[in-house]
Amino acid sequence: MVLAAGAGRRLQPYTDTLPKTLVPVDGERTILDIALANLKAVGLDDVAVVTGYAAGAVADRKAALERAHGVRIELVFNPRAEEWNNAYSLWCARGQQALLDRSRMDRVAVDEQRAGRTSCSRSTTSSRSAPRR
């Protein structure tokens, strides 16, 4: 899972129309390109990407990202990305097992996924109710 819902206001003006994960950081490579390449390198073929701010920009590039990195991407939308933090993004994508927060991997979850000890459900969660407070 890649958490890509934040606006990245500290990166303005680069993030005026793009989420921070689509800002180029290495030539034309974006943070999302690097994350997807890393996940593919450790054997993951299915990746959930939680979007929020400028979600359409990620959706527009989904097919190209899948081709470029050889992965299948499921987009999960966080409707409160600009109001709440990463915890709600995780809530929106609950049920997904391997977690990648920007460019840092949770190695245990990746290893368990590769060994087949976990399974991911692949459904968007936009129609699910919010957590109780």
DSSP file with accessible surface (Angstrom, degrees, kcal/mol):
  #  RESIDUE AA STRUCTURE BP1 BP2  ACC     N-H-->O    O-->H-N    N-H-->O    O-->H-N    TCO  KAPPA ALPHA  PHI   PSI    X-CA   Y-CA   Z-CA
    1    1 A M              0   0   15      0, 0.0    99,-3.2     0, 0.0     2,-0.5   0.000 360.0 360.0 360.0 137.5    0.0    0.0    0.0
    2    2 A V  E     -ab  49 100A   1     46,-2.7    48,-2.8    97,-0.2     2,-0.8  -0.978 360.0-142.4-117.0 125.0    1.2    3.5   -0.8
    3    3 A L  E     +a   50   0A   7     97,-1.2    99,-0.4    -2,-0.5    48,-0.1  -0.803  38.8 151.5 -87.4 109.6   -0.2    6.4    1.1
    4    4 A A  E     +a   51   0A   2     46,-2.5    48,-0.6    -2,-0.8    17,-0.1  -0.123  34.2 103.9-131.3  35.9   -0.5    9.1   -1.5
    5    5 A A        +     0   0    2     46,-0.3    48,-2.5    47,-0.1    46,-0.1   0.648  51.2 105.3 -96.6 -15.9   -3.4   11.3   -0.3
    6    6 A G        -     0   0   18     46,-0.2    14,-0.9     1,-0.1    15,-0.3  -0.252  64.4-138.0 -74.6 155.8   -1.6   14.3    1.1
    7    7 A A        -     0   0   11     74,-0.2    11,-0.1    12,-0.2    -1,-0.1   0.748  25.1-142.4 -82.4 -25.9   -1.4   17.7   -0.5
    8    8 A G    >   +     0   0   11     11,-0.1     3,-2.4     1,-0.1     7,-0.2   0.936  28.1 175.2  64.1  47.1    2.3   18.3    0.3
    9    9 A R  G >  S+     0   0  128      1,-0.3     3,-1.6     2,-0.2     6,-0.1   0.800  72.6  64.2 -59.0 -29.0    1.8   22.0    1.0
   10   10 A R  G 3  S+     0   0  227      1,-0.3    -1,-0.3     3,-0.0    -2,-0.1   0.664  98.9  57.4 -68.8 -13.6    5.4   22.5    2.0
   11   11 A L  G X  S+     0   0   72     -3,-2.4     3,-1.5    -4,-0.1     4,-0.4   0.280  89.4 165.6 -99.8   9.5    6.3   21.6   -1.6
   12   12 A Q  T <   +     0   0  105     -3,-1.6    -4,-0.0     1,-0.3    -3,-0.0  -0.363  55.0  32.9 -63.0 142.6    4.2   24.4   -3.2
   13   13 A P  T >  S+     0   0   87      0, 0.0     3,-1.8     0, 0.0    -1,-0.3  -0.994 119.6  56.5 -89.5  -1.2    4.2   25.5   -6.0
   14   14 A Y  T <  S+     0   0  161     -3,-1.5     3,-0.4     1,-0.3     4,-0.3   0.812 111.4  45.8 -60.9 -29.5    5.1   22.0   -7.3
   15   15 A T  T 3  S+     0   0    1     -4,-0.4    -1,-0.3    -7,-0.2    -3,-0.2   0.207  77.1 106.3-102.0  18.2    2.0   20.6   -5.6
   16   16 A D  S <  S+     0   0   87     -3,-1.8    -1,-0.2     1,-0.2    -2,-0.1   0.861 106.0   7.3 -62.1 -34.0   -0.5   23.2   -6.7
   17   17 A T  S    S+     0   0  115     -3,-0.4    -1,-0.2    -4,-0.3    -2,-0.1   0.409 127.0  62.2-126.4  -3.1   -2.0   20.7   -9.2
   18   18 A L  S    S-     0   0   33     -4,-0.3    36,-0.1   -11,-0.1     2,-0.1  -0.948  79.6-115.3-124.4 147.3   -0.2   17.4   -8.3
   19   19 A P    >   -     0   0    1      0, 0.0     3,-2.2     0, 0.0     4,-0.3  -0.447  40.8-107.1 -71.0 156.4   -0.1   15.3   -5.1
   20   20 A K  G >  S+     0   0   32    -14,-0.9     3,-1.4     1,-0.3    11,-0.4   0.813 117.1  65.8 -59.1 -27.5    3.4   15.2   -3.6
   21   21 A T  G 3  S+     0   0    1    -15,-0.3    11,-2.6     1,-0.3    12,-0.4   0.686 100.8  50.9 -70.6 -13.5    3.9   11.6   -4.8
   22   22 A L  G <  S+     0   0    2     -3,-2.2    -1,-0.3     9,-0.2    -2,-0.2   0.387  81.3 110.7-103.9   6.5    3.8   12.8   -8.4
   23   23 A V  S <  S-     0   0   14     -3,-1.4     8,-0.8    -4,-0.3     9,-0.1  -0.644  78.2-113.3 -77.9 127.6    6.4   15.5   -8.0
   24   24 A P  E     +E   30   0B  66      0, 0.0     6,-0.3     0, 0.0     3,-0.1  -0.412  43.2 165.7 -62.0 135.0    9.6   14.6   -9.9
   25   25 A V  E    S+     0   0B  82      4,-3.3     2,-0.3     1,-0.2     5,-0.2   0.492  72.0  35.1-124.8 -15.0   12.5   13.9   -7.5
   26   26 A D  E >  S-E   29   0B  96      3,-1.7     3,-2.2     1,-0.1     2,-0.5  -0.731 127.6 -65.1-143.0  84.6   15.0   12.2   -9.8
   27   27 A G  T 3  S-     0   0   63      1,-0.3    -1,-0.1    -2,-0.3     0, 0.0  -0.569 119.4 -17.9  66.7-118.7   14.9   13.6  -13.3
   28   28 A E  T 3  S+     0   0  167     -2,-0.5    -1,-0.3    -4,-0.1     2,-0.2   0.525 113.4 111.5 -93.2  -8.5   11.4   12.5  -14.4
   29   29 A R  E <   -E   26   0B 104     -3,-2.2    -4,-3.3    -5,-0.1    -3,-1.7  -0.490  53.5-155.9 -71.2 136.3   11.0    9.9  -11.7
   30   30 A T  E  >  -E   24   0B   4     -6,-0.3     4,-2.2    -2,-0.2     5,-0.2  -0.546  32.4-103.6-103.2 171.1    8.4   10.6   -9.0
   31   31 A I  H  > S+     0   0   38     -8,-0.8     4,-2.6   -11,-0.4     5,-0.2   0.908 125.1  52.3 -59.3 -39.9    8.1    9.4   -5.4
   32   32 A L  H  > S+     0   0    0    -11,-2.6     4,-2.8     1,-0.2     5,-0.3   0.905 106.2  52.9 -66.1 -38.9    5.3    7.1   -6.6
   33   33 A D  H  > S+     0   0   28    -12,-0.4     4,-2.4     2,-0.2    -1,-0.2   0.935 111.5  46.3 -58.3 -45.7    7.6    5.7   -9.4
   34   34 A I  H  X S+     0   0   40     -4,-2.2     4,-2.4     2,-0.2    -2,-0.2   0.929 113.0  49.4 -64.6 -43.4   10.3    4.9   -6.8
   35   35 A A  H  X S+     0   0    0     -4,-2.6     4,-2.4     1,-0.2    -2,-0.2   0.936 112.8  46.3 -62.4 -46.8    7.8    3.3   -4.4
   36   36 A L  H  X S+     0   0    0     -4,-2.8     4,-2.6     1,-0.2     5,-0.2   0.902 112.0  51.2 -65.1 -39.5    6.2    1.1   -7.1
   37   37 A A  H  X S+     0   0   33     -4,-2.4     4,-2.4    -5,-0.3    -1,-0.2   0.913 110.7  49.4 -62.6 -41.0    9.7    0.1   -8.4
   38   38 A N  H  X S+     0   0   60     -4,-2.4     4,-1.1     2,-0.2    -2,-0.2   0.907 111.3  48.4 -64.8 -42.3   10.7   -0.9   -4.9
   39   39 A L  H ><>S+     0   0    2     -4,-2.4     5,-2.4     1,-0.2     3,-0.5   0.925 112.7  47.8 -64.5 -43.3    7.5   -2.9   -4.3
   40   40 A K  H ><5S+     0   0   81     -4,-2.6     3,-2.0     1,-0.2    -2,-0.2   0.904 105.6  60.1 -63.1 -38.6    8.0   -4.7   -7.6
   41   41 A A  H 3<5S+     0   0   84     -4,-2.4    -1,-0.2     1,-0.3    -2,-0.2   0.783 105.3  48.1 -61.5 -28.4   11.6   -5.4   -6.8
   42   42 A V  T <<5S-     0   0   17     -4,-1.1    -1,-0.3    -3,-0.5    -2,-0.2   0.272 128.4 -96.1 -98.2  11.9   10.6   -7.4   -3.7
   43   43 A G  T < 5S+     0   0   38     -3,-2.0     2,-0.5     1,-0.3    -3,-0.2   0.569  75.1 140.5  95.6   9.5    8.0   -9.4   -5.6
   44   44 A L      < +     0   0   12     -5,-2.4    -1,-0.3    -6,-0.2    -2,-0.1  -0.753  18.7 172.3 -90.3 130.9    4.7   -7.5   -5.1
   45   45 A D        +     0   0   64     -2,-0.5    27,-3.6     1,-0.2     2,-0.5   0.597  63.7  61.3-108.2 -20.3    2.5   -7.3   -8.1
   46   46 A D  E     + c   0  72A  59     25,-0.2     2,-0.4    -7,-0.1    27,-0.2  -0.962  63.7 178.9-114.2 125.5   -0.7   -5.8   -6.6
   47   47 A V  E     - c   0  73A   3     25,-3.1    27,-2.7    -2,-0.5     2,-0.5  -0.991  19.6-149.7-132.4 129.1   -0.5   -2.4   -5.0
   48   48 A A  E     - c   0  74A   1     -2,-0.4   -46,-2.7    50,-0.2     2,-0.5  -0.830  13.8-163.9 -92.5 131.9   -3.1   -0.3   -3.3
   49   49 A V  E     -ac   2  75A   0     25,-3.0    27,-2.5    -2,-0.5     2,-0.6  -0.977   8.8-148.6-118.6 117.3   -2.6    3.4   -3.7
   50   50 A V  E     -ac   3  76A   0    -48,-2.8   -46,-2.5    -2,-0.5     2,-0.2  -0.769  23.3-175.0 -87.7 120.1   -4.6    5.6   -1.3
   51   51 A T  E     +ac   4  77A   5     25,-2.8    27,-3.1    -2,-0.6   -46,-0.3  -0.688  24.2 140.7-111.0 167.2   -5.3    9.0   -3.0
   52   52 A G    >   +     0   0   10      1,-0.6     3,-1.5   -48,-0.6     4,-0.2  -0.178  59.1  55.2-161.1 -91.1   -7.0   12.1   -1.8
   53   53 A Y  T 3  S-     0   0   37    -48,-2.5    -1,-0.6     1,-0.3   -36,-0.0  -0.344 129.6  -3.5 -60.5 131.2   -5.6   15.5   -2.8
   54   54 A A  T >> S+     0   0   31      1,-0.1     3,-1.3   -36,-0.1     4,-0.9   0.848  82.1 163.8  52.5  40.0   -5.5   15.8   -6.7
   55   55 A A  H <>  +     0   0   20     -3,-1.5     4,-2.5     1,-0.3     3,-0.4   0.826  65.3  66.0 -57.5 -32.7   -6.6   12.1   -6.9
   56   56 A G  H 3> S+     0   0   42      1,-0.2     4,-2.9     2,-0.2    -1,-0.3   0.839  93.7  58.9 -60.9 -31.6   -7.4   12.6  -10.6
   57   57 A A  H <> S+     0   0   18     -3,-1.3     4,-0.9     2,-0.2    -1,-0.2   0.897 109.3  43.4 -66.1 -38.3   -3.8   13.2  -11.4
   58   58 A V  H >X S+     0   0    2     -4,-0.9     4,-0.7    -3,-0.4     3,-0.6   0.931 113.6  51.5 -70.6 -44.0   -2.9    9.7  -10.0
   59   59 A A  H >< S+     0   0   48     -4,-2.5     3,-0.9     1,-0.2     4,-0.5   0.906 106.6  54.5 -59.4 -40.7   -6.0    8.2  -11.8
   60   60 A D  H 3< S+     0   0  141     -4,-2.9     4,-0.3     1,-0.2    -1,-0.2   0.804 114.8  40.2 -62.9 -29.0   -4.9    9.7  -15.1
   61   61 A R  H <X S+     0   0  102     -4,-0.9     4,-2.8    -3,-0.6    -1,-0.2   0.418  86.3 101.5 -99.4   0.0   -1.5    8.1  -14.8
   62   62 A K  H <X S+     0   0   68     -3,-0.9     4,-2.7    -4,-0.7     5,-0.2   0.919  82.5  45.4 -54.4 -53.0   -2.6    4.7  -13.4
   63   63 A A  H  > S+     0   0   48     -4,-0.5     4,-2.4     1,-0.2    -1,-0.2   0.923 114.8  48.2 -60.8 -43.0   -2.4    2.7  -16.7
   64   64 A A  H  > S+     0   0   48     -4,-0.3     4,-2.8     1,-0.2    -1,-0.2   0.901 111.9  50.0 -64.9 -39.4    1.0    4.2  -17.5
   65   65 A L  H  X S+     0   0   10     -4,-2.8     4,-2.0     2,-0.2     6,-0.3   0.908 109.9  51.0 -65.4 -40.8    2.3    3.5  -14.0
   66   66 A E  H  X>S+     0   0   48     -4,-2.7     4,-1.6    -5,-0.2     5,-1.0   0.931 114.1  44.0 -61.6 -45.6    1.1   -0.1  -14.2
   67   67 A R  H  <5S+     0   0  187     -4,-2.4    -2,-0.2    -5,-0.2    -1,-0.2   0.934 113.8  50.0 -64.4 -45.9    2.8   -0.6  -17.5
   68   68 A A  H  <5S+     0   0   72     -4,-2.8    -1,-0.2     1,-0.2    -2,-0.2   0.831 124.1  28.2 -63.8 -33.0    6.0    1.1  -16.4
   69   69 A H  H  <5S-     0   0   34     -4,-2.0    -1,-0.2    -5,-0.2    -2,-0.2   0.469  99.5-122.9-113.2  -3.6    6.4   -0.9  -13.2
   70   70 A G  T  <5 +     0   0   42     -4,-1.6     2,-0.3     1,-0.2    -3,-0.2   0.855  69.8 121.0  66.1  36.1    4.6   -4.2  -14.0
   71   71 A V      < -     0   0    5     -5,-1.0     2,-0.5    -6,-0.3    -1,-0.2  -0.857  63.5-123.4-125.7 161.6    2.2   -3.9  -11.2
   72   72 A R  E     -c   46   0A 141    -27,-3.6   -25,-3.1    -2,-0.3     2,-0.5  -0.935  30.5-153.7-102.2 129.3   -1.6   -3.8  -10.8
   73   73 A I  E     -c   47   0A  10     -2,-0.5     2,-0.5   -27,-0.2   -25,-0.2  -0.891  11.2-165.0-111.0 130.2   -2.8   -0.7   -9.0
   74   74 A E  E     -c   48   0A  27    -27,-2.7   -25,-3.0    -2,-0.5     2,-0.5  -0.964  16.8-146.0-107.8 122.1   -6.0   -0.4   -7.0
   75   75 A L  E     -c   49   0A  38     -2,-0.5     2,-0.5   -27,-0.2   -25,-0.2  -0.785  13.7-171.2 -90.6 129.7   -6.9    3.2   -6.2
   76   76 A V  E     -c   50   0A   0    -27,-2.5   -25,-2.8    -2,-0.5     2,-0.4  -0.991  15.6-141.8-120.0 124.2   -8.6    3.8   -2.9
   77   77 A F  E     -c   51   0A  88     -2,-0.5   -25,-0.2   -27,-0.2    48,-0.1  -0.741   7.5-158.2 -95.0 131.2   -9.9    7.3   -2.3
   78   78 A N    >   -     0   0    2    -27,-3.1     3,-1.4    -2,-0.4     4,-0.2  -0.907   4.2-167.4-101.9 105.0   -9.7    9.1    1.0
   79   79 A P  T 3  S+     0   0   68      0, 0.0     3,-0.2     0, 0.0    -1,-0.1   0.639  86.6  47.9 -70.5 -10.9  -12.5   11.8    0.9
   80   80 A R  T >> S+     0   0   86      1,-0.1     4,-3.1     2,-0.1     3,-1.4   0.074  71.0 122.6-115.0  24.5  -11.0   13.5    4.0
   81   81 A A  T <4 S+     0   0   17     -3,-1.4   -74,-0.2     1,-0.3    -1,-0.1   0.810  76.5  47.6 -59.3 -32.8   -7.4   13.6    3.0
   82   82 A E  T 34 S+     0   0  112     -3,-0.2    -1,-0.3    -4,-0.2    -2,-0.1   0.601 120.0  38.2 -86.5  -9.0   -7.1   17.4    3.4
   83   83 A E  T <4 S+     0   0  135     -3,-1.4    -2,-0.2     2,-0.1     2,-0.2   0.763 117.8  38.2-104.7 -39.1   -8.9   17.4    6.8
   84   84 A W  S  < S-     0   0   81     -4,-3.1     2,-0.0     1,-0.1    -1,-0.0  -0.575  78.9-110.7-113.7 177.5   -7.5   14.3    8.5
   85   85 A N    >>  -     0   0  112     -2,-0.2     3,-1.1    -3,-0.1     4,-1.1  -0.145  46.8 -73.1-100.9-168.0   -4.2   12.5    8.7
   86   86 A N  H 3> S+     0   0   51      1,-0.3     4,-2.5     2,-0.2     5,-0.2   0.740 119.8  72.3 -59.9 -24.9   -2.7    9.2    7.5
   87   87 A A  H 3> S+     0   0   62      1,-0.2     4,-2.0     2,-0.2    -1,-0.3   0.910  98.9  46.6 -60.3 -38.8   -4.6    7.3   10.1
   88   88 A Y  H <> S+     0   0   19     -3,-1.1     4,-2.7     2,-0.2    -1,-0.2   0.875 108.1  55.9 -72.8 -33.8   -7.8    7.9    8.1
   89   89 A S  H  X S+     0   0    2     -4,-1.1     4,-1.5     2,-0.2    -2,-0.2   0.923 108.5  48.4 -59.6 -42.6   -6.1    6.9    4.9
   90   90 A L  H  < S+     0   0   70     -4,-2.5    -2,-0.2     1,-0.2    -1,-0.2   0.900 109.8  52.5 -63.2 -39.7   -5.2    3.6    6.6
   91   91 A W  H >< S+     0   0   85     -4,-2.0     3,-1.5     1,-0.2    -2,-0.2   0.925 106.3  53.1 -61.5 -44.0   -8.8    3.3    7.7
   92   92 A C  H 3< S+     0   0    5     -4,-2.7    -1,-0.2     1,-0.3    -2,-0.2   0.841 117.2  38.1 -60.1 -33.2  -10.0    3.8    4.1
   93   93 A A  T >< S+     0   0    0     -4,-1.5     3,-1.9    -5,-0.2    -1,-0.3   0.130  82.6 150.3-106.7  20.5   -7.7    1.0    2.9
   94   94 A R  T <   +     0   0   69     -3,-1.5     3,-0.1     1,-0.2    -3,-0.1  -0.174  59.7  44.6 -54.8 145.7   -8.2   -1.3    5.8
   95   95 A G  T 3  S+     0   0   35      1,-0.4    26,-0.9    25,-0.1     2,-0.3   0.113  83.0 115.0 101.4 -19.6   -7.8   -4.9    4.8
   96   96 A Q    <   -     0   0   18     -3,-1.9    -1,-0.4    -6,-0.2    24,-0.1  -0.634  49.8-162.4 -80.2 145.6   -4.7   -4.2    2.6
   97   97 A Q        +     0   0   82     -2,-0.3     2,-0.4    -3,-0.1    -1,-0.1   0.900  61.0  63.9-102.8 -49.2   -1.7   -6.0    4.1
   98   98 A A        -     0   0    8     11,-0.1     2,-0.5    12,-0.1   -50,-0.2  -0.686  68.3-157.3 -85.2 132.3    1.7   -4.6    2.8
   99   99 A L        +     0   0   50     -2,-0.4     7,-1.7     7,-0.3     2,-0.4  -0.917  19.0 176.0-116.7 129.5    2.3   -1.0    3.8
  100  100 A L  E     -bD   2 105A   0    -99,-3.2   -97,-1.2    -2,-0.5     2,-0.9  -0.967  13.1-162.0-128.0 112.5    4.6    1.5    2.1
  101  101 A D  E >   - D   0 104A  38      3,-1.7     3,-1.9    -2,-0.4     2,-0.8  -0.860  67.1 -56.6 -97.7 103.0    4.4    4.9    3.6
  102  102 A R  T 3  S-     0   0   95     -2,-0.9   -98,-0.0   -99,-0.4    -2,-0.0  -0.479 121.8 -19.5  58.7 -99.8    6.0    7.2    0.9
  103  103 A S  T 3  S+     0   0   81     -2,-0.8     2,-0.5     2,-0.0    -1,-0.2   0.249 115.0  95.3-122.6  16.8    9.4    5.5    0.4
  104  104 A R  E <   -D  101   0A 181     -3,-1.9    -3,-1.7     2,-0.0     2,-0.3  -0.923  61.3-149.0-111.9 122.3    9.8    3.5    3.7
  105  105 A M  E     -D  100   0A  48     -2,-0.5     2,-1.2    -5,-0.2    -5,-0.2  -0.651  16.6-134.4 -92.5 143.9    8.8   -0.2    3.6
  106  106 A D     >  -     0   0   76     -7,-1.7     4,-1.9    -2,-0.3     3,-0.3  -0.799  27.5-165.3 -87.1  94.2    7.4   -2.2    6.4
  107  107 A R  H  > S+     0   0  123     -2,-1.2     4,-2.7     1,-0.2     5,-0.2   0.841  79.7  56.2 -57.8 -38.6    9.7   -5.1    5.6
  108  108 A V  H  > S+     0   0   91      1,-0.2     4,-2.6     2,-0.2    -1,-0.2   0.947 108.3  47.2 -61.8 -46.4    7.9   -7.7    7.8
  109  109 A A  H  > S+     0   0   13     -3,-0.3     4,-2.4     1,-0.2    -1,-0.2   0.907 112.9  49.6 -63.3 -39.3    4.6   -7.1    6.0
  110  110 A V  H  X S+     0   0    1     -4,-1.9     4,-2.6     2,-0.2    -1,-0.2   0.944 111.9  47.9 -64.6 -45.9    6.3   -7.3    2.6
  111  111 A D  H  X S+     0   0   60     -4,-2.7     4,-1.9     1,-0.2    -2,-0.2   0.903 112.2  49.4 -63.2 -39.8    8.0  -10.6    3.5
  112  112 A E  H  <>S+     0   0   71     -4,-2.6     5,-2.2    -5,-0.2     6,-0.6   0.914 110.7  50.7 -65.6 -39.6    4.8  -12.0    4.9
  113  113 A Q  H ><5S+     0   0   41     -4,-2.4     3,-1.2     1,-0.2    -2,-0.2   0.939 110.7  48.5 -62.5 -44.9    3.0  -11.0    1.6
  114  114 A R  H 3<5S+     0   0  142     -4,-2.6    -1,-0.2     1,-0.3    -2,-0.2   0.862 109.8  52.6 -64.2 -34.8    5.7  -12.7   -0.5
  115  115 A A  T 3<5S-     0   0   60     -4,-1.9    -1,-0.3    -5,-0.2    -2,-0.2   0.516 113.6-119.0 -80.8  -3.7    5.5  -15.9    1.6
  116  116 A G  T < 5S+     0   0   59     -3,-1.2    -3,-0.2    -4,-0.5    -2,-0.1   0.692  76.8 126.9  77.3  17.8    1.7  -16.0    1.1
  117  117 A R  S   <S+     0   0  170     -5,-2.2     2,-0.3    -6,-0.2    -4,-0.2   0.541  70.2  41.4 -84.7  -7.6    0.9  -15.7    4.8
  118  118 A T        -     0   0   29     -6,-0.6     2,-0.4    -5,-0.2    -2,-0.1  -0.928  68.8-152.1-132.4 160.4   -1.4  -12.8    4.3
  119  119 A S        -     0   0   96     -2,-0.3     2,-0.4   -24,-0.1    -6,-0.0  -0.994  10.6-140.1-133.6 145.1   -4.0  -12.0    1.7
  120  120 A C        -     0   0   31     -2,-0.4     2,-0.4   -24,-0.1   -24,-0.2  -0.851   9.2-139.6-104.5 135.6   -5.2   -8.6    0.5
  121  121 A S        -     0   0   54    -26,-0.9     2,-0.6    -2,-0.4   -24,-0.1  -0.737  15.6-148.3 -86.0 143.3   -8.8   -7.8   -0.3
  122  122 A R        +     0   0   96     -2,-0.4     2,-0.3   -26,-0.1   -27,-0.0  -0.705  48.4 114.4-118.7  79.0   -9.1   -5.7   -3.4
  123  123 A S        -     0   0   47     -2,-0.6     2,-0.1   -49,-0.1    -2,-0.1  -0.998  62.9-114.8-143.2 146.1  -12.0   -3.3   -3.0
  124  124 A T        -     0   0   76     -2,-0.3     3,-0.2     1,-0.1   -48,-0.1  -0.467  19.4-153.2 -74.9 155.9  -12.4    0.4   -2.8
  125  125 A T    >   +     0   0    7      1,-0.1     3,-1.6   -48,-0.1    -1,-0.1   0.189  58.5 114.5-116.8  15.4  -13.7    1.6    0.5
  126  126 A S  T 3  S+     0   0   76      1,-0.3    -1,-0.1   -48,-0.0   -50,-0.0   0.779  80.3  50.4 -63.7 -22.9  -15.4    4.9   -0.4
  127  127 A S  T 3  S+     0   0  113     -3,-0.2    -1,-0.3     2,-0.1     2,-0.1   0.554  89.8 101.2 -92.3  -3.8  -18.8    3.6    0.4
  128  128 A R  S <  S-     0   0   97     -3,-1.6     2,-0.1   -36,-0.1    -3,-0.0  -0.439  79.2-104.9 -78.0 155.5  -17.8    2.3    3.8
  129  129 A S        -     0   0   94     -2,-0.1    -1,-0.1     1,-0.1     3,-0.1  -0.340  36.3-100.8 -79.1 158.7  -18.7    4.2    6.9
  130  130 A A        -     0   0   40      1,-0.1    -1,-0.1    -2,-0.1     3,-0.1  -0.341  46.9 -89.8 -72.9 156.8  -16.2    6.3    8.9
  131  131 A P        -     0   0   46      0, 0.0     2,-0.2     0, 0.0    -1,-0.1  -0.317  45.1-105.8 -65.2 151.7  -14.7    4.9   12.1
  132  132 A R              0   0  244     -3,-0.1    -3,-0.0     1,-0.1     0, 0.0  -0.519 360.0 360.0 -76.2 145.4  -16.5    5.6   15.3
  133  133 A R              0   0  240     -2,-0.2    -1,-0.1    -3,-0.1    -3,-0.0  -0.650 360.0 360.0 -94.9 360.0  -14.9    8.2   17.6
